[in-house]
Amino acid sequence: MKVKQKPMMLPYILMALMLTLSFTACIDNEKEEHADAADISVSKEMIAELASPPNVPTPIGRRKAKKLIVKMEILEQEGTMTDGTTYNYWTFGGSVPGSFIRTRVGDEVEFTLSNHPDNKLPHNIDLHAVTGPGGGATSSFVAPGHEKKFNFKTLNPGLYVYHCATAPVGMHIANGMYGLILVEPAGGLPVVDKEYYVMQGDFYTKGENGDPGLQAFDMQKAVDEDADYVVFNGKVGALTGDNAITANVGETVRLYVGNGGPNLVSSFHVIGEIFDKVMVEGGDLINKNVQTTLVPAGGAAIVEFRVDVPGTFILVDHSIFRAFNKGALGMLKVKGEENKKIYSGVVQEGIYHPEGGAIQTMPDDENAKVAVASSEKSLAEKMESGKNIYMKTCFACHQAEGQGIPNAFPPLAKSDYLNADVNRAIEIVLKGKAGEITVNGKKYNSVMTRQSISNDEIADVMTYVYNSWGNNKTNVTKRQVDAVKNGH
Amino acid sequence: MRTILRLATRILFISYLSTTYCQSKMVPIKGGTYTPLYGRDSLQVTISDFEIDVYPVTNSEYLEFVKKYPKWQRSQVKKIFADGNYLREWTSDTQLGKLKSLNAPITNISWFAASDYCECQGKRLATIDEWEYVAMANKTMPDARTLEDYNKYILSWYEKPKTFNNPIGSTFKNYWGVYDLHGLVWEWTLDFNSVLVSGESRKDVDNDSNLFCGSAAIGATDLMNYAAFMRYATRGSLKAKYAMKNLGFRCVKDIIK
C-alpha cells in the first residue's frame, strides 16, 4: 500500500533559517529550538518498545534521534468494566488506555496502524504530538483488515494524548480509543526510581453503574455528559488491590497522567502526597508543591513526588464522587520504614458528638432496590452480590483481601473477633462501632460508621466476608439481620 | 396502499416466473423522493422503481459463481481487482473456510467482484441513495429514521462482534420485505465512494454543514446521525479492491416498464 506523503515545507524553511543563523551563538530563541528539532538528523532504525498500562517503556536516556518504527493494532473486544459488568472496548493495542509510546525530540516515527479483520469499523489515529493536518488522522484512516503507514518527526518535547478521530469521534473515544505518547527532550527526562502510566476516562452505559452483564454504550448519556463510570486505566479497580502500583520509601515516583475524556476534566490528586514537581499540561512549565493538578480531556500532566513514608496512597479524581462512586480510584502502595517525624499515625482517637448525633448516616432507604431478596439466593449468588457490595462499601478500610490497615482498621481475614460472634458483627454493620477492640491479638481504637445498606445487602456482604479469607463460613440470612435490627 | 400491495404481488409473481431457478429472490421497491441524511447536497433525491434482493448474497451462491467464473477464484483473481483479503478464509479456490456456513452472507469480496457478480445475473449493485432508501424502513414504516428504536438497533449492531457468520434472514424483515440491511454485514454500493469522507471527520464537519444543520434538535436526530455516520465512514474508508470480513453485498435490478 502506498502512503501519500504531503510535501513538508516547514522543515525546509526552518532549515534555511537555521543556516542563516548558524554563526550566532545563542540558541535560546524558541524558533531556533524548533528549527533545531526539525533539523536533528536520525542515525539508525529502531523498533519502538510499546507498553501497556500501568507500565511505560524504558527511558530514552542518552540515545540519539532515530527512525522509530511504531506498529499499533486496533482491536474491538469485550472486557471487564467492573466485577460482573463487561463492555465492548475499542482499543489501540488491546488495552485502555492504548499502548504507551516513548520517543525523543527529533525521532522520525514511521507509524503503522493496523485494523484487525474482525473489527467492524474503520478507525484512524490523531496524535497530538504530530505537527501536520489532523495529527495523522487523515493519513491513517483505515478499514478493517487493512493497515496504513505514515511518518512524522517529533518536534516538541512533552506528554501528548493520541486518540481515534473517526466519525462519530465522541463514540470512538468513549469506547476507549486513547493513549499517551511521550516526546522526551534530548538527553531524556531526569532519572527517577519508578514511572507509571495512568489515564482517566469516562464511560457511558445503558445500565447504571454496577448493573451486571454486557453493557452497551449509551449515546444520549454521553451527549448529556452523564457518566456511569469514571475510571483510571479503563476499568474499575485497574489500579487497586493486586493491581496497585508500588514504590519503596525514599524513591521518587513519576506518573504520566493522561485524560482521554471524552467529556470530563480530571482534578488529579494523590491522597497523602504533595506533588514535588508537576510538568503542567505535560509541557515545559514546571510547578512545584502542588496538591491537585487539572488534567484536561485530551490533555496530560507529568507529576513527580518522593515517597517518604510507607502506606497506601490513593489516586483520585478529586471531583470526589467520581472517585468513590464511579471508580476513579487507584492505589500506590509504598513499603519501607516508618518515619514518625513525618507522619505519626493515630496518636489518640475518640468520638466527638457536638449534638449527640450519629455520624455519616443516611436516612433509611425504604425504596432500596431489592432485585432478589437475599433469602432466595444461593450461596454462590450471595457471594457474588456480597463481593460487589464489599468492593463498594467496605473495601476502602478493610481492603481487598480483608487484611485491613495496620493500626487503623482491623482485618476481616481470619478474624477471631469476627468469627466469635455473628450477631455482634451484624450489629456493628447496622449501628457502627467505636472504641477499643482486640482483633487477632492487636488493639484497634477506631470508628466504624453505621452503614446505610439494606438488610438484604448486609446479609449478602457478611456472607461474603464469612466465606472468604479463612473465616468460618457462616451463611448470614436476612432474618438474622432483621432480628438483630429489631432486637435492640 | 392495497393497490400497491396488489401491484407488488403481481410484479413479484412475474419476476418469479421470469427469473431462472438459481437467481435469488427479489422484491419490488416503489420509488419515491426523500432527503438522504448525508449526501452531495441537501437536495432531495428521487428514486425510480427497482427490485432488490431480499437477502445478501450467500457463501453458497458465491461459491457457485466462482465455479462458473474461474477468473474470480482466489488464485486467479487480478490483484488490482481484489486485495489480499479476498476470500481469505476459504481453504481452496472452490472450498469455503471450515467455520463458514453456506447460508451466511459472502464477505471478503471486493467491489469489482460484487459488481461483476450482479452483472452476471443481469443485475447491478444498488446506489447509495437506493440502498439508504430501502434501509431507512423498519418493520412497519418506509422511513423510520427518526425513531429512537430504529437507530438504537443499528447502533447496537455496531457493538456485536462476528455477526458476519450469522445466517441470512436472521435479522428483521423490513417494510419492503427485505432482510438484513442492518445487523448482519456492511454492503457494497455502486457509488460507495461518491460521498467524500476524508477520514478526518472533524474537517468534514466544517466542510459539510448539511451534516449538522438539523442537529440543533438533540435526541433522535443525534442518534440518527450517529447511526448513519458510521455507515458513511465505513464506505469512506473503502477502496474498490478492498475485501473485508464484515462487508458483503446484494444486487438490484431496474424495473423496465
Chai-1 contact restraints between the chains, C-beta under 6 A:
chainA,res_idxA,chainB,res_idxB,connection_type,confidence,min_distance_angstrom,max_distance_angstrom,comment,restraint_id
A,N88,B,E159,contact,1.0,0.0,6.0,A-B,restraint_1
A,P117,B,K245,contact,1.0,0.0,6.0,A-B,restraint_2
A,K120,B,Y158,contact,1.0,0.0,6.0,A-B,restraint_3
A,K120,B,N246,contact,1.0,0.0,6.0,A-B,restraint_4
A,P122,B,A233,contact,1.0,0.0,6.0,A-B,restraint_5
A,P122,B,T234,contact,1.0,0.0,6.0,A-B,restraint_6
A,P122,B,S237,contact,1.0,0.0,6.0,A-B,restraint_7
A,N124,B,G199,contact,1.0,0.0,6.0,A-B,restraint_8
A,G134,B,E200,contact,1.0,0.0,6.0,A-B,restraint_9
A,A137,B,E200,contact,1.0,0.0,6.0,A-B,restraint_10
A,T138,B,G199,contact,1.0,0.0,6.0,A-B,restraint_11
A,T138,B,E200,contact,1.0,0.0,6.0,A-B,restraint_12
A,F141,B,G199,contact,1.0,0.0,6.0,A-B,restraint_13
A,F141,B,S237,contact,1.0,0.0,6.0,A-B,restraint_14
A,A143,B,S237,contact,1.0,0.0,6.0,A-B,restraint_15
A,A143,B,L238,contact,1.0,0.0,6.0,A-B,restraint_16
A,A143,B,Y242,contact,1.0,0.0,6.0,A-B,restraint_17
A,A143,B,M244,contact,1.0,0.0,6.0,A-B,restraint_18
A,P144,B,M244,contact,1.0,0.0,6.0,A-B,restraint_19
A,G145,B,N85,contact,1.0,0.0,6.0,A-B,restraint_20
A,G145,B,M244,contact,1.0,0.0,6.0,A-B,restraint_21
A,G145,B,K245,contact,1.0,0.0,6.0,A-B,restraint_22
A,T166,B,S201,contact,1.0,0.0,6.0,A-B,restraint_23
A,T166,B,A233,contact,1.0,0.0,6.0,A-B,restraint_24
A,A167,B,S201,contact,1.0,0.0,6.0,A-B,restraint_25
A,A167,B,F229,contact,1.0,0.0,6.0,A-B,restraint_26
A,A167,B,A233,contact,1.0,0.0,6.0,A-B,restraint_27
A,P168,B,Y226,contact,1.0,0.0,6.0,A-B,restraint_28
A,P168,B,F229,contact,1.0,0.0,6.0,A-B,restraint_29
A,V169,B,S201,contact,1.0,0.0,6.0,A-B,restraint_30
A,A216,B,S156,contact,1.0,0.0,6.0,A-B,restraint_31
A,A216,B,E159,contact,1.0,0.0,6.0,A-B,restraint_32
A,M219,B,L223,contact,1.0,0.0,6.0,A-B,restraint_33
A,M219,B,Y226,contact,1.0,0.0,6.0,A-B,restraint_34
